[in-house]
Amino acid sequence: MAIQSMVLDPNAVAYTDDQIVGKVNAASAQITRAGSVAAAARPIASGEVDNTALAAGVAKSNLDAMTDTGRGYIKTSPTTGQFKVIAIERDATGKLKSDYDDVAV
């Protein structure tokens, strides 16, 4: 596991729908059915849900039930194949910086 960072530029040029489709069509990575269909719409695959994912602690549940501003931390709820966010801040240039675990859940 290593912590990675990403920076979003609010002044970046947005892609058009056609540009996004062109990038997807030109991508070398194959999109699999399991990765492209929501888990609720398909059977749960082996290894997708483990005891840790099913066992929600009372303390975590209580904190998660608090209001977003009252909670004091950013709640991260990644699903299979997504990444846990470790920290987020806005840098001095106005860009959004996010640190995340580089190992997917």
Residue frames relative to the residue before (quaternion, step in Angstrom):
aa qw qx qy qz dx dy dz
M 1.0000 0.0000 0.0000 0.0000 0.00 0.00 0.00
A 0.0391 0.7665 -0.6401 0.0338 3.53 -1.07 0.82
I 0.4335 -0.6770 0.5268 0.2761 3.54 -1.13 0.62
Q 0.1419 -0.7813 0.6062 0.0442 3.56 -0.85 1.02
S 0.2314 -0.7583 0.5884 0.1587 3.58 -1.24 0.36
M 0.0706 -0.7580 0.6470 0.0429 3.51 -1.23 0.59
V 0.1517 -0.7810 0.6004 0.0806 3.57 -1.06 0.73
L 0.1959 -0.7653 0.6042 0.1043 3.56 -0.92 0.98
D 0.2421 -0.7689 0.5790 0.1220 3.55 -0.91 0.95
P 0.3388 -0.7716 0.4962 0.2089 3.63 -0.43 1.14
N 0.6726 0.4770 -0.2941 0.4833 3.60 1.25 -0.29
A 0.4114 0.7183 -0.4698 0.3067 3.59 1.25 0.12
V 0.5133 -0.6300 0.4892 0.3167 3.55 -1.21 0.58
A 0.3722 -0.7338 0.5270 0.2128 3.58 -0.87 0.95
Y 0.4539 -0.6593 0.5252 0.2889 3.55 -1.19 0.64
T 0.4358 -0.6404 0.5551 0.3031 3.56 -1.19 0.56
D 0.6730 -0.4717 0.3621 0.4399 3.59 -1.23 0.26
D 0.6617 0.5092 -0.3118 0.4534 3.61 0.93 -0.85
Q 0.6392 0.5151 -0.3303 0.4659 3.60 1.03 -0.72
I 0.6336 0.5200 -0.3298 0.4685 3.59 1.02 -0.78
V 0.6540 0.5016 -0.3114 0.4730 3.59 0.89 -0.92
G 0.6420 0.5286 -0.3219 0.4525 3.59 0.97 -0.81
K 0.6606 0.4961 -0.3030 0.4751 3.59 0.99 -0.83
V 0.6386 0.5105 -0.3270 0.4739 3.60 0.99 -0.81
N 0.6818 0.4938 -0.2904 0.4550 3.58 0.87 -0.93
A 0.7091 0.4482 -0.2566 0.4801 3.60 1.09 -0.66
A 0.4792 0.6960 -0.4307 0.3170 3.61 1.24 -0.23
S 0.4050 -0.7202 0.5104 0.2381 3.56 -1.04 0.78
A 0.6055 0.5551 -0.3598 0.4426 3.61 1.19 -0.45
Q 0.3939 -0.7194 0.5256 0.2259 3.55 -0.87 0.98
I 0.3010 -0.7252 0.5899 0.1883 3.58 -1.01 0.86
T 0.2163 -0.7954 0.5553 0.1107 3.57 -0.65 1.12
R 0.6512 -0.5160 0.3758 0.4105 3.57 -1.20 0.43
A 0.6642 0.5159 -0.3146 0.4402 3.59 0.86 -0.93
G 0.7082 0.4571 -0.2666 0.4674 3.57 1.03 -0.71
S 0.7400 0.4295 -0.2292 0.4641 3.57 1.16 -0.40
V 0.6922 0.4093 -0.2683 0.5304 3.60 1.26 -0.12
A 0.5200 -0.6470 0.4588 0.3168 3.57 -0.89 0.93
A 0.5978 -0.6027 0.3966 0.3494 3.56 -1.04 0.83
A 0.6303 0.5516 -0.3392 0.4283 3.61 1.05 -0.73
A 0.7052 0.4601 -0.2590 0.4732 3.58 1.18 -0.51
R 0.7541 0.2887 -0.1873 0.5593 3.59 1.25 0.08
P 0.6222 -0.5216 0.4042 0.4213 3.59 -1.19 0.28
I 0.5182 -0.6191 0.4837 0.3379 3.58 -1.15 0.59
A 0.3399 -0.7519 0.5354 0.1800 3.54 -0.76 1.08
S 0.6459 -0.5122 0.3973 0.4033 3.54 -1.24 0.45
G 0.8139 0.2580 -0.1970 0.4819 3.56 -0.89 0.95
E 0.5263 0.6466 -0.4198 0.3587 3.62 1.20 -0.13
V 0.7827 0.1555 -0.0756 0.5979 3.57 1.00 -0.77
D 0.0455 -0.7966 0.6026 0.0142 3.56 -0.81 0.99
N 0.7399 -0.4105 0.2831 0.4516 3.59 -1.29 0.06
T 0.6182 0.5474 -0.3492 0.4429 3.60 1.05 -0.71
A 0.6714 0.4980 -0.2999 0.4597 3.58 0.94 -0.86
L 0.6992 0.4751 -0.2687 0.4616 3.57 1.06 -0.71
A 0.7070 0.4536 -0.2608 0.4758 3.60 1.08 -0.66
A 0.0435 -0.8025 0.5950 -0.0124 3.62 -0.09 1.29
G 0.3652 -0.7478 0.5152 0.2050 3.58 -0.70 1.06
V 0.6133 -0.5684 0.4053 0.3696 3.58 -1.18 0.61
A 0.6469 0.5251 -0.3311 0.4429 3.62 0.90 -0.86
K 0.6631 0.4908 -0.3043 0.4762 3.59 0.90 -0.90
S 0.6481 0.5202 -0.3194 0.4553 3.58 0.92 -0.85
N 0.6537 0.5113 -0.3103 0.4638 3.58 0.98 -0.83
L 0.6631 0.4894 -0.3047 0.4775 3.59 0.95 -0.86
D 0.6631 0.5133 -0.3061 0.4508 3.58 0.92 -0.88
A 0.6470 0.5311 -0.3157 0.4468 3.61 1.14 -0.59
M 0.5436 0.6194 -0.4039 0.3971 3.62 1.22 -0.32
T 0.6171 -0.5290 0.4167 0.4071 3.57 -1.27 0.35
D 0.6581 -0.5378 0.3511 0.3929 3.58 -1.16 0.56
T 0.7310 0.4094 -0.2522 0.4841 3.60 0.89 -0.85
G 0.6536 0.5179 -0.3120 0.4553 3.59 1.14 -0.52
R 0.5818 0.6275 -0.3554 0.3761 3.54 1.16 -0.61
G 0.2926 -0.8018 0.4792 0.2046 3.60 0.99 -0.74
Y 0.7507 0.2314 -0.2131 0.5809 3.58 1.17 0.24
I 0.4833 -0.6366 0.5056 0.3248 3.56 -1.25 0.33
K 0.3255 -0.7465 0.5522 0.1786 3.54 -0.67 1.13
T 0.0688 -0.7832 0.6174 0.0250 3.56 -0.86 0.95
S 0.0209 -0.8146 0.5778 -0.0459 3.56 -0.76 1.05
P 0.0300 0.8347 -0.5490 0.0323 3.59 0.58 1.09
T 0.2853 -0.7204 0.6032 0.1891 3.53 -1.19 0.61
T 0.7760 -0.3464 0.2354 0.4716 3.57 -1.28 0.08
G 0.8089 0.2409 -0.2113 0.4930 3.54 -0.85 1.04
Q 0.6430 0.4875 -0.3288 0.4907 3.59 1.27 -0.11
F 0.4450 -0.7140 0.4962 0.2143 3.56 -1.30 0.26
K 0.4621 -0.6707 0.5062 0.2837 3.59 -1.07 0.77
V 0.3399 -0.7138 0.5785 0.2010 3.56 -0.95 0.96
I 0.2835 -0.7748 0.5492 0.1329 3.57 -0.85 1.02
A 0.7898 -0.1059 0.1135 0.5935 3.59 0.93 -0.91
I 0.0650 -0.7764 0.6254 0.0419 3.55 -1.25 0.46
E 0.1301 0.7816 -0.6025 0.0956 3.56 -1.00 0.83
R 0.4007 -0.6586 0.5718 0.2806 3.55 -1.30 0.29
D 0.3215 -0.7805 0.5010 0.1910 3.59 -0.60 1.10
A 0.7421 -0.4453 0.2823 0.4139 3.57 -1.33 0.18
T 0.6797 0.4734 -0.2925 0.4779 3.61 1.17 -0.47
G 0.5928 -0.6020 0.3544 0.4009 3.61 1.29 0.05
K 0.5361 0.6195 -0.4056 0.4054 3.57 1.27 0.08
L 0.4274 -0.6879 0.5277 0.2561 3.56 -1.13 0.69
K 0.1067 -0.7919 0.6007 0.0248 3.58 -0.74 1.09
S 0.0441 -0.7938 0.6065 -0.0121 3.53 -0.92 0.95
D 0.1835 -0.7428 0.6332 0.1167 3.58 -0.99 0.89
Y 0.0297 0.8070 -0.5864 0.0632 3.56 -0.93 0.91
D 0.5610 -0.5731 0.4820 0.3528 3.53 -1.31 0.48
D 0.3580 -0.7685 0.4870 0.2099 3.61 -0.76 0.95
V 0.6065 0.4921 -0.3712 0.5022 3.61 1.26 0.25
A 0.3964 -0.7421 0.4909 0.2263 3.58 -0.64 1.10
V 0.5700 -0.5833 0.4625 0.3477 3.54 -1.24 0.55
